[in-house]
Amino acid sequence: MLVDRREDFMRRLTGCGIATSLAHRRNDLHSVFAESRCELPGLDAFFSRMVHIPCGWWVGDADREFIAATIREGW
């Protein structure tokens, strides 16, 4: 998700028992891409707002509803 006030968002969800993370590093920062590295305008702004929330087959209907409701309540 892209959110404003990322730290507040993560704190709110964590307080409600919902895992959040900044799990992934930008691909362009990995050494394997060093030779092809180029300017990527807007990527820093994107990553400064990105937060990972639970998703996937292991998240049941009730969990999805709880996560969505919690987010809708605001942070």
Rosetta silent file (secondary structure, phi, psi, omega in degrees, C-alpha in Angstrom):
SEQUENCE: MLVDRREDFMRRLTGCGIATSLAHRRNDLHSVFAESRCELPGLDAFFSRMVHIPCGWWVGDADREFIAATIREGW
SCORE:     score description
SCORE:     0.000 S_00000001
   1 L     0.000  150.927  170.590    0.000    0.000    0.000 S_00000001
   2 E  -105.437  124.209 -176.757    0.993    3.604   -0.484 S_00000001
   3 L  -135.551  151.893  168.689    0.138    5.704    2.548 S_00000001
   4 L   -86.110  153.870 -178.797    0.791    9.122    3.955 S_00000001
   5 L    54.066   55.892 -174.776    2.228    9.211    7.473 S_00000001
   6 H   -53.017  -44.420 -177.802    3.691    5.738    7.053 S_00000001
   7 H   -63.340  -40.740  177.612    5.007    5.426   10.608 S_00000001
   8 H   -64.086  -42.297  179.142    1.585    6.315   12.057 S_00000001
   9 H   -60.054  -48.551 -178.345   -0.089    3.801    9.729 S_00000001
  10 H   -64.806  -40.478  179.142    2.296    1.023   10.715 S_00000001
  11 H   -63.391  -42.500  179.893    1.954    1.821   14.416 S_00000001
  12 H   -62.173  -49.927 -178.395   -1.864    1.754   14.161 S_00000001
  13 H   -65.847  -42.397  178.463   -1.994   -1.593   12.363 S_00000001
  14 H   -60.222  -40.973  177.808    0.636   -3.170   14.611 S_00000001
  15 H   -62.687  -24.085  178.469   -1.362   -2.014   17.644 S_00000001
  16 L   -96.157    8.505  177.505   -4.376   -3.864   16.222 S_00000001
  17 L    82.188   18.715  179.959   -2.375   -7.061   15.717 S_00000001
  18 L  -105.551  123.369 -178.863   -1.876   -6.613   11.961 S_00000001
  19 L   -69.414  139.115  171.842    1.639   -7.231   10.673 S_00000001
  20 L  -133.483  158.899  176.897    3.250   -4.535    8.541 S_00000001
  21 E  -160.087  166.056  172.017    6.703   -4.347    7.053 S_00000001
  22 L  -113.612   51.944 -164.973    9.066   -2.546    4.743 S_00000001
  23 L   -56.943  -39.378 -169.244   10.111   -5.954    3.466 S_00000001
  24 L  -105.403  141.067  174.093   11.593   -5.263    0.095 S_00000001
  25 L   -90.022  147.191  177.476   14.594   -3.266   -0.948 S_00000001
  26 L   -55.667  132.331 -178.848   14.418   -1.383   -4.214 S_00000001
  27 H   -59.615  -35.575 -176.483   15.568   -3.679   -7.011 S_00000001
  28 H   -68.327  -11.266  179.263   17.761   -1.005   -8.554 S_00000001
  29 H   -90.286  -10.140  178.410   19.912   -0.949   -5.389 S_00000001
  30 L   -73.731  143.198 -174.924   20.979   -4.587   -5.658 S_00000001
  31 H   -60.730  -27.283 -179.034   24.525   -5.083   -6.913 S_00000001
  32 H   -62.150  -23.110 -179.416   23.411   -7.319   -9.781 S_00000001
  33 H   -99.890    8.701 -174.158   21.930   -4.210  -11.445 S_00000001
  34 H   -55.968  -42.222 -177.082   24.965   -1.963  -10.847 S_00000001
  35 H   -71.538  -24.321 -177.942   26.027   -1.812  -14.502 S_00000001
  36 H  -106.200   10.233 -177.565   22.563   -0.925  -15.749 S_00000001
  37 L   -60.221  139.282  177.875   21.649    1.524  -12.985 S_00000001
  38 L  -147.407  170.930  177.565   19.918    4.679  -14.184 S_00000001
  39 L   -67.998  135.544  178.452   17.849    7.545  -12.813 S_00000001
  40 L  -128.226   82.660 -176.306   14.340    6.478  -11.842 S_00000001
  41 L   -55.856  136.220  177.142   12.395    9.681  -11.127 S_00000001
  42 L    87.737  -12.112 -176.084    9.730    9.330   -8.478 S_00000001
  43 H   -68.419  -38.278  177.836   10.986    6.027   -7.090 S_00000001
  44 H   -61.845  -43.638  179.109   12.261    7.517   -3.828 S_00000001
  45 H   -62.769  -41.919  178.118    8.880    9.159   -3.222 S_00000001
  46 H   -59.559  -51.601 -176.542    7.096    5.883   -3.998 S_00000001
  47 H   -68.463  -23.958  178.313    9.229    3.848   -1.610 S_00000001
  48 H   -72.854  -15.060 -179.345    8.911    6.427    1.171 S_00000001
  49 H  -110.520   -6.388 -173.529    5.131    5.763    1.215 S_00000001
  50 E   -82.655  135.466  176.306    5.080    1.997    0.584 S_00000001
  51 L  -138.128  137.405  175.630    4.056   -0.455    3.327 S_00000001
  52 E   -91.332  133.343  175.213    3.479   -4.187    3.037 S_00000001
  53 L  -121.105  163.392 -179.564    0.341   -5.581    4.675 S_00000001
  54 L   -60.702  132.112  175.152   -0.779   -9.209    4.941 S_00000001
  55 L  -157.496  157.008  179.755   -2.115  -10.599    1.675 S_00000001
  56 L   127.115  178.510 -176.039   -2.188  -13.961   -0.018 S_00000001
  57 L   -62.056  -25.194 -176.191   -3.959  -17.271    0.168 S_00000001
  58 L   -80.489   -9.569  178.849   -3.230  -17.616    3.889 S_00000001
  59 L   -92.382  112.253 -176.832   -5.257  -14.495    4.797 S_00000001
  60 L   -75.681  171.524 -178.660   -8.835  -15.626    5.376 S_00000001
  61 H   -57.267  -46.083 -178.920  -12.018  -13.697    4.676 S_00000001
  62 H   -63.799  -40.165  177.966  -12.460  -12.579    8.291 S_00000001
  63 H   -64.404  -43.252  178.233   -8.842  -11.385    8.455 S_00000001
  64 H   -60.791  -42.776  178.955   -9.210   -9.434    5.199 S_00000001
  65 H   -63.310  -42.160  179.166  -12.367   -7.780    6.503 S_00000001
  66 H   -63.988  -44.995  179.586  -10.636   -6.880    9.774 S_00000001
  67 H   -61.339  -47.878 -178.865   -7.607   -5.438    7.970 S_00000001
  68 H   -62.979  -44.149 -179.970   -9.787   -3.404    5.597 S_00000001
  69 H   -63.085  -41.230  179.137  -12.016   -2.124    8.415 S_00000001
  70 H   -62.556  -43.307  179.283   -9.003   -1.137   10.486 S_00000001
  71 H   -65.503  -42.731  179.946   -7.504    0.796    7.581 S_00000001
  72 H   -60.494  -30.171  179.828  -10.825    2.519    6.839 S_00000001
  73 H   -67.071  -21.056  178.137  -10.947    3.761   10.466 S_00000001
  74 L    95.718  174.014 -178.516   -7.821    5.809    9.787 S_00000001
  75 L  -144.044    0.000    0.000   -4.540    6.352   11.530 S_00000001
